[in-house]
Amino acid sequence: MPATVITYIIRRLFAALVLLIIVSAVTFSIFFVLPKWIGATPETLATRYVGRAATAETVRETAHNLGFYDPIPVQYWHWLKGIFAGAEFNYGTGVEHCPAPCLGYSFRNYQPVWPDLLDRMPVTLSLAVGAAVLWLLGGIAVGTLSALRKGTIFDRFAMGVSLAGVSLPIYFTGVLALSIFSYSLGWTAPGGRFVPLGEDPGEWAYNLLLPWITLALLFSAQYARLTRAGMLETMNEDFIRTARAKGLPERTVVVRHGLRGALTPILTIFGLDVGLLLGGAVLTESAFGLPGLGKYAIEGITNYDLPKVMGVTILAAFFVVIANLVVDLLYAVVDPRVRAK
């Protein structure tokens, strides 16, 4: 492997590590520092763990036991240490152990958040991976065909559908899709059921097919428009005319030269969309009744169980950073100019 590529990988790994530390500090600040800036007290923060019905004495004791009277740097260090080494939570009537990685402890259920996240993660990952495959293949294919057939009826129709896909909210398209394809026509599953991939792959895909299509429609529209714009620009470059002058087949010119040059911005937004995907998953899981991380976060907000919300936030931020790291490394594969630099 060339030394320039190794150096590039090391730089990206170091940048990802620094970004994870920054993300952890920002996440901690959102849940613990910002509330103090707008007037919250240690007792107010403690109510997240004991509930609103607790007595004032219980709240003060919990705030003291959880370290909410400590300086902010000390609180952040204890919180960060708990992620890697576990933590002990003294809530007045007992001490609860939260093993590593401790992403929070729910005092409503009296159990760590991490096992719940692991239990719900396959649902959200199945939804995200399936939808990502559909929107990547569909968006890139439609965008490429629209660019090659610029100005035709297909081009105008595809871009019109793309505009509708970006504009329509997912909770509307989800309910509409359920009403038509599940309840009226009976083609797809009515939602509310998830079968693990290892148990029955066919049933797993059948239950997730409509959520995949609904979520992919939101993202594939943007990918189609970006691919079309990138292909229109790339196909007018000098190296495309050179490839055609050499007598290369049109398919080779389009796929190996034109599409490859247009994929760099697609990879960029794909890394960013992983973060946006959680927001789409929240609405999609709610519309279809899927027991994933998005629905878990909504339950935490509804029940005022903010450690659950914080755990989902940290996990989502981690996946965003990792996804962007993978995208940065793929740059060196897709675009030779990155390797040269």
TALIN-V702288 format. One record per pair of residues at least 24 apart in sequence whose ideal C-beta (glycine too) atoms are under 10 Angstrom apart, sorted by the first residue. I is the first residue (numbers start at 1). J is the second residue. D is the distance in Angstrom with one decimal. If there is no record, write none. Layout:
((I,J,D) (I,J,D))
This chain:
((2,332,9.8) (2,339,7.2) (4,332,9.1) (4,338,9.6) (4,339,6.5) (4,340,7.7) (4,341,8.0) (5,329,9.5) (5,332,5.9) (5,333,9.9) (5,338,9.2) (5,339,5.9) (8,328,8.4) (8,329,8.2) (8,331,8.6) (8,332,6.0) (8,338,7.3) (8,339,7.5) (8,341,8.1) (9,325,9.7) (9,328,8.9) (9,329,6.4) (9,332,7.9) (11,328,9.1) (12,324,9.1) (12,325,6.0) (12,326,9.6) (12,327,9.7) (12,328,4.7) (12,329,6.3) (12,331,9.1) (12,332,9.2) (13,325,7.2) (13,328,9.5) (13,329,9.0) (15,321,9.5) (15,324,9.3) (15,325,8.1) (15,328,8.0) (16,321,5.7) (16,322,7.3) (16,324,7.5) (16,325,4.3) (16,326,9.6) (16,328,8.1) (16,329,9.9) (17,321,9.1) (17,325,9.5) (18,321,9.9) (19,317,9.4) (19,320,9.2) (19,321,5.2) (19,324,8.0) (19,325,8.5) (20,317,8.1) (20,318,7.0) (20,321,5.4) (20,322,8.8) (20,325,9.6) (21,80,8.6) (22,317,9.9) (22,321,9.3) (23,313,9.6) (23,314,8.2) (23,316,9.9) (23,317,4.6) (23,318,7.6) (23,320,8.0) (23,321,6.2) (24,76,8.4) (24,79,8.4) (24,80,6.2) (24,83,7.7) (24,314,7.3) (24,317,7.9) (24,318,9.1) (25,76,6.8) (25,79,10.0) (25,80,8.6) (26,313,9.8) (26,317,8.1) (27,79,9.4) (27,310,7.1) (27,313,5.7) (27,314,5.6) (27,316,9.7) (27,317,6.1) (27,318,9.9) (28,72,8.8) (28,75,7.8) (28,76,5.3) (28,79,5.7) (28,80,7.7) (28,310,8.9) (28,314,9.2) (29,72,8.6) (29,76,8.5) (30,310,8.5) (30,313,7.6) (31,79,9.2) (31,104,9.4) (31,306,6.8) (31,307,9.0) (31,309,8.2) (31,310,5.3) (31,313,7.9) (31,314,9.7) (32,68,8.1) (32,72,7.5) (32,75,6.3) (32,76,7.9) (32,79,7.7) (32,310,9.3) (33,72,6.1) (33,75,8.8) (33,76,8.6) (36,68,9.3) (36,72,8.1) (40,68,9.8) (41,68,8.5) (41,69,9.8) (42,66,8.5) (42,67,9.0) (42,68,3.6) (42,69,5.3) (42,70,9.2) (43,68,8.1) (43,69,9.9) (44,68,9.1) (45,75,9.9) (45,306,9.3) (46,91,9.0) (46,92,9.9) (46,107,9.9) (47,304,8.1) (47,306,9.7) (48,107,8.3) (48,108,9.9) (48,304,7.0) (48,305,7.8) (48,306,4.5) (48,307,7.2) (48,309,9.5) (48,310,9.2) (49,89,7.9) (49,91,6.4) (49,104,9.8) (49,105,7.9) (49,106,8.7) (49,107,4.4) (49,108,8.8) (49,305,9.0) (49,306,8.4) (49,307,7.3) (50,91,6.7) (50,92,7.9) (50,107,6.2) (50,108,9.5) (51,107,7.6) (51,108,7.1) (51,303,9.1) (51,304,7.0) (51,305,8.9) (52,304,6.9) (54,91,9.8) (54,92,9.1) (54,107,9.9) (57,92,9.1) (58,91,8.7) (58,92,5.9) (58,93,8.9) (59,92,9.5) (60,92,9.7) (61,90,9.0) (61,91,8.5) (61,92,4.9) (61,93,9.6) (62,89,9.3) (62,90,8.3) (62,91,5.4) (62,92,5.6) (62,93,9.8) (62,107,8.5) (64,90,8.9) (64,92,9.3) (65,89,7.8) (65,90,3.8) (65,91,6.4) (65,92,6.4) (65,95,8.7) (66,90,7.3) (66,91,7.5) (66,92,9.9) (66,105,9.8) (66,107,9.8) (79,104,9.6) (79,310,9.6) (83,114,9.6) (83,314,7.8) (86,112,9.1) (87,112,9.2) (89,307,9.7) (98,307,9.6) (101,311,9.6) (101,314,9.1) (101,315,9.5) (101,318,9.9) (102,307,9.9) (102,311,9.2) (103,307,8.1) (103,308,9.4) (103,310,7.2) (103,311,3.9) (103,312,8.6) (103,313,9.1) (103,314,5.3) (103,315,6.7) (103,318,9.5) (104,300,9.3) (104,305,9.2) (104,306,8.2) (104,307,3.4) (104,308,6.7) (104,309,8.5) (104,310,5.0) (104,311,4.3) (104,312,9.1) (104,313,9.5) (104,314,8.0) (105,307,5.8) (105,308,9.8) (105,311,9.2) (106,300,8.0) (106,303,9.1) (106,305,5.5) (106,306,9.3) (106,307,5.2) (106,308,5.8) (106,311,8.7) (107,305,7.9) (107,307,7.5) (108,299,10.0) (108,300,8.9) (108,303,6.1) (108,304,8.2) (108,305,4.8) (108,307,8.7) (108,308,8.5) (109,303,9.4) (109,305,7.8) (109,307,9.7) (109,308,8.8) (112,307,9.0) (112,311,8.7) (113,296,9.0) (113,300,8.7) (113,305,9.1) (113,307,5.6) (113,308,5.6) (113,309,9.4) (113,310,7.8) (113,311,3.7) (113,312,8.3) (113,314,9.3) (113,315,9.2) (114,311,6.9) (114,315,8.9) (116,293,9.3) (116,296,6.5) (116,299,9.8) (116,300,9.6) (116,308,7.2) (116,311,7.8) (116,312,9.6) (117,293,6.7) (117,296,7.4) (117,308,8.7) (117,311,5.7) (117,312,7.1) (117,314,9.3) (117,315,5.9) (118,315,9.9) (119,291,8.5) (119,293,10.0) (119,296,9.0) (120,194,9.6) (120,285,9.3) (120,290,9.3) (120,291,6.1) (120,292,5.3) (120,293,5.2) (120,294,8.9) (120,295,7.7) (120,296,5.1) (120,297,9.6) (120,312,9.0) (121,292,7.9) (121,293,6.5) (121,296,9.6) (121,315,7.9) (121,319,9.9) (122,194,8.0) (122,196,6.2) (122,197,7.6) (122,198,9.3) (122,204,9.6) (122,291,9.9) (122,292,8.4) (123,194,5.2) (123,196,9.0) (123,208,8.9) (123,211,9.9) (123,281,9.0) (123,285,7.3) (123,290,5.4) (123,291,5.8) (123,292,3.6) (123,293,7.5) (123,294,9.0) (123,295,8.4) (123,296,9.2) (124,277,8.8) (124,278,7.7) (124,281,5.5) (124,282,9.5) (124,284,9.5) (124,285,7.3) (124,290,8.2) (124,291,9.5) (124,292,3.9) (124,293,4.3) (124,294,6.6) (124,295,9.0) (124,296,8.7) (124,312,9.4) (124,315,9.5) (124,316,9.4) (124,319,9.7) (125,197,9.7) (125,281,9.8) (125,292,8.5) (125,293,8.9) (125,319,9.3) (126,194,7.5) (126,195,9.7) (126,196,8.4) (126,197,6.7) (126,204,6.9) (126,205,9.2) (126,207,9.3) (126,208,5.9) (126,211,9.2) (126,212,8.9) (126,290,8.9) (126,292,8.4) (127,194,9.0) (127,208,6.3) (127,211,5.8) (127,212,7.0) (127,214,10.0) (127,215,6.7) (127,277,8.7) (127,280,9.1) (127,281,5.8) (127,284,6.5) (127,285,7.1) (127,288,8.9) (127,290,6.7) (127,292,6.3) (127,293,9.5) (127,294,8.7) (128,212,9.6) (128,215,8.2) (128,273,9.9) (128,274,7.7) (128,277,5.3) (128,278,8.2) (128,280,8.9) (128,281,6.4) (128,284,9.7) (128,292,9.0) (128,293,9.6) (128,319,8.9) (129,208,9.8) (129,212,9.2) (130,204,9.3) (130,205,7.7) (130,208,5.7) (130,209,8.2) (130,211,8.0) (130,212,4.2) (130,213,9.2) (130,215,8.5) (130,216,8.0) (131,208,8.8) (131,211,7.5) (131,212,4.9) (131,213,8.1) (131,214,8.3) (131,215,4.0) (131,216,4.5) (131,217,9.1) (131,218,8.7) (131,219,7.2) (131,220,8.9) (131,277,7.5) (131,280,8.0) (131,281,8.5) (131,284,8.1) (132,212,9.2) (132,215,9.0) (132,216,7.8) (132,219,7.9) (132,220,9.9) (132,270,7.8) (132,273,8.1) (132,274,8.1) (132,277,7.4) (133,212,8.3) (133,216,8.2) (134,209,9.7) (134,212,5.6) (134,213,6.7) (134,215,8.3) (134,216,3.8) (134,217,8.7) (134,219,8.8) (134,220,6.8) (135,165,9.5) (135,212,9.1) (135,213,9.7) (135,215,7.9) (135,216,4.0) (135,217,7.8) (135,218,8.0) (135,219,4.2) (135,220,3.7) (135,221,8.5) (135,222,8.5) (135,223,5.9) (135,224,9.0) (135,270,9.2) (135,273,8.4) (135,277,9.8) (136,216,8.8) (136,219,8.7) (136,220,7.9) (136,223,6.7) (136,227,9.9) (136,266,7.9) (136,270,7.2) (136,273,10.0) (137,216,9.2) (137,220,8.6) (137,223,9.5) (138,213,9.4) (138,216,6.6) (138,217,8.7) (138,219,9.4) (138,220,4.6) (138,221,9.4) (138,223,7.8) (138,224,7.5) (139,165,9.6) (139,216,8.3) (139,217,9.9) (139,219,7.1) (139,220,3.9) (139,221,7.2) (139,222,7.2) (139,223,2.7) (139,224,4.5) (139,225,8.4) (139,226,7.9) (139,227,6.3) (139,228,9.6) (139,266,8.1) (140,220,8.8) (140,223,6.3) (140,224,7.7) (140,226,9.2) (140,227,5.1) (140,228,9.8) (140,230,9.8) (140,231,9.4) (140,259,7.5) (140,262,8.7) (140,263,7.9) (140,266,6.8) (141,220,9.4) (141,223,9.7) (141,224,8.4) (141,227,8.4) (142,220,7.4) (142,221,8.9) (142,223,8.3) (142,224,4.3) (142,225,9.3) (142,227,7.6) (142,228,8.0) (143,220,9.1) (143,221,9.9) (143,222,9.7) (143,223,6.5) (143,224,4.2) (143,225,6.7) (143,226,6.8) (143,227,2.6) (143,228,4.2) (143,229,8.0) (143,230,7.7) (143,231,6.6) (143,232,9.6) (143,259,9.5) (143,262,8.3) (143,266,8.8) (144,224,8.9) (144,227,5.9) (144,228,7.6) (144,230,9.3) (144,231,5.7) (144,235,10.0) (144,254,7.2) (144,255,8.7) (144,258,8.2) (144,259,6.1) (144,262,8.1) (145,224,9.2) (145,227,9.5) (145,228,8.7) (145,231,9.4) (146,224,6.9) (146,225,8.6) (146,227,8.1) (146,228,4.6) (146,229,9.7) (146,231,8.2) (146,232,9.0) (147,224,9.8) (147,227,7.2) (147,228,4.7) (147,229,7.9) (147,230,8.0) (147,231,3.5) (147,232,5.0) (147,233,9.1) (147,234,8.7) (147,235,6.8) (147,254,9.2) (147,258,8.4) (147,259,9.5) (147,262,8.3) (148,228,9.4) (148,231,7.3) (148,232,9.4) (148,235,7.9) (148,250,9.2) (148,254,7.0) (148,258,8.9) (150,228,8.2) (150,231,9.3) (150,232,6.7) (150,235,9.6) (155,228,7.9) (158,221,9.5) (158,224,6.5) (158,225,9.3) (158,228,8.2) (159,221,8.9) (159,224,7.4) (159,225,6.7) (159,228,7.3) (161,217,8.8) (161,220,9.5) (161,221,7.3) (161,224,8.5) (162,217,9.4) (162,220,7.6) (162,221,3.8) (162,222,7.5) (162,223,8.7) (162,224,4.7) (162,225,5.4) (162,226,10.0) (162,228,8.7) (163,221,6.9) (163,224,9.9) (163,225,8.1) (164,217,8.8) (164,221,7.5) (165,216,9.0) (165,217,4.6) (165,218,6.2) (165,219,8.3) (165,220,6.7) (165,221,3.4) (165,222,8.2) (165,224,8.5) (165,225,9.9) (166,217,9.1) (166,218,7.2) (166,219,8.9) (166,220,9.6) (166,221,4.5) (166,222,6.0) (166,224,9.7) (166,225,8.1) (167,218,9.8) (167,221,8.6) (168,217,8.0) (168,218,8.0) (168,221,9.4) (169,218,8.6) (169,283,7.7) (170,211,9.9) (170,214,6.4) (170,215,6.7) (170,217,8.3) (170,218,5.5) (170,279,9.1) (170,280,5.7) (170,281,9.5) (170,282,9.4) (170,283,4.7) (170,284,6.0) (170,286,9.6) (170,287,7.1) (171,214,9.7) (171,282,9.9) (171,283,5.0) (171,284,8.5) (171,286,7.4) (171,287,5.5) (172,214,9.9) (172,283,9.8) (172,287,9.1) (173,213,9.2) (173,214,5.4) (173,215,9.1) (173,217,6.3) (173,218,7.6) (173,283,9.8) (173,284,9.5) (173,287,8.6) (174,210,8.2) (174,211,7.5) (174,213,9.9) (174,214,4.9) (174,215,8.4) (174,217,9.8) (174,218,9.9) (174,283,7.1) (174,284,6.1) (174,285,9.7) (174,286,8.4) (174,287,3.4) (174,288,6.4) (175,214,9.5) (175,287,6.0) (175,288,9.4) (176,214,8.9) (176,287,9.8) (177,210,5.6) (177,211,8.8) (177,213,7.1) (177,214,5.3) (177,217,8.9) (177,287,8.7) (177,288,9.1) (178,210,7.0) (178,211,9.6) (178,214,8.7) (178,287,7.2) (178,288,7.1) (178,289,9.7) (180,210,9.8) (181,209,9.1) (181,210,6.0) (181,213,8.8) (181,214,9.8) (182,210,6.6) (182,288,9.3) (188,213,8.6) (189,288,8.6) (190,288,8.6) (190,289,8.7) (191,284,9.8) (191,285,9.5) (191,287,7.5) (191,288,3.7) (191,289,4.9) (191,290,7.1) (192,288,7.0) (192,289,3.5) (192,290,7.5) (192,291,8.8) (193,288,9.3) (193,289,7.9) (193,290,8.4) (193,291,9.3) (194,285,9.7) (194,288,9.5) (194,289,9.3) (194,290,5.8) (194,291,6.3) (194,292,7.9) (207,288,8.8) (207,290,8.4) (208,288,8.7) (208,290,8.0) (210,284,9.8) (210,287,9.8) (210,288,7.1) (211,281,9.0) (211,284,5.4) (211,285,7.9) (211,287,7.9) (211,288,4.9) (211,289,9.9) (211,290,6.6) (211,292,9.7) (212,284,9.2) (214,280,9.2) (214,283,9.5) (214,284,6.3) (214,287,7.5) (214,288,7.9) (215,277,7.7) (215,280,5.5) (215,281,7.2) (215,283,8.8) (215,284,4.9) (215,285,9.6) (215,287,9.7) (215,288,9.6) (216,280,9.7) (218,273,9.7) (218,276,9.1) (218,277,9.4) (218,280,5.9) (218,283,9.4) (218,284,8.9) (219,269,9.0) (219,270,9.0) (219,273,5.9) (219,276,8.0) (219,277,7.7) (219,280,7.6) (222,266,9.8) (222,269,7.2) (222,273,8.2) (223,265,9.9) (223,266,6.3) (223,269,7.6) (223,270,8.2) (223,273,8.8) (226,262,8.3) (226,265,5.9) (226,266,6.2) (226,268,9.4) (226,269,6.8) (227,259,8.1) (227,262,6.1) (227,263,8.3) (227,265,8.8) (227,266,6.4) (228,262,9.0) (229,262,8.3) (229,265,8.6) (230,258,8.9) (230,259,8.6) (230,261,7.5) (230,262,3.2) (230,263,7.7) (230,264,8.0) (230,265,5.9) (230,266,7.3) (231,258,5.9) (231,259,6.9) (231,261,8.7) (231,262,5.0) (231,263,10.0) (232,258,9.8) (232,262,8.9) (233,258,9.7) (233,261,8.6) (233,262,7.5) (234,258,4.9) (234,259,7.9) (234,260,8.6) (234,261,4.3) (234,262,4.9) (234,263,9.6) (234,264,9.9) (235,259,9.6) (235,261,9.1) (235,262,8.7) (237,261,7.2) (260,334,6.3) (260,335,7.9) (260,336,9.3) (261,334,8.9) (261,335,7.7) (261,337,9.6) (262,334,10.0) (263,330,9.0) (263,331,9.7) (263,334,5.3) (263,335,8.0) (264,327,9.9) (264,330,9.5) (264,331,6.9) (264,334,6.3) (264,335,5.2) (264,337,8.9) (264,338,8.4) (266,327,9.8) (266,334,9.1) (267,324,9.9) (267,326,9.3) (267,327,5.0) (267,328,8.8) (267,330,5.7) (267,331,6.6) (267,333,9.6) (267,334,6.4) (267,335,8.7) (268,324,9.0) (268,327,6.8) (268,328,9.5) (268,331,8.7) (269,327,9.3) (270,323,7.7) (270,324,9.4) (270,326,9.4) (270,327,6.3) (270,330,9.2) (271,320,7.7) (271,321,9.4) (271,322,9.4) (271,323,4.9) (271,324,4.1) (271,325,8.4) (271,326,7.4) (271,327,3.7) (271,328,7.9) (271,330,9.1) (272,320,8.0) (272,323,8.5) (272,324,7.5) (272,327,8.8) (273,320,9.6) (273,323,8.7) (274,316,8.7) (274,319,6.2) (274,320,5.5) (274,321,9.5) (274,322,8.6) (274,323,4.0) (274,324,7.8) (274,326,9.4) (274,327,8.9) (275,316,6.7) (275,317,7.8) (275,319,7.9) (275,320,4.1) (275,321,9.3) (275,323,7.9) (275,324,8.9) (276,320,9.2) (277,316,8.9) (277,319,9.0) (277,320,9.3) (277,323,9.3) (278,312,7.8) (278,313,9.0) (278,315,9.0) (278,316,4.6) (278,317,9.5) (278,319,8.1) (278,320,8.4) (279,316,9.1) (281,316,9.4) (282,312,9.2))
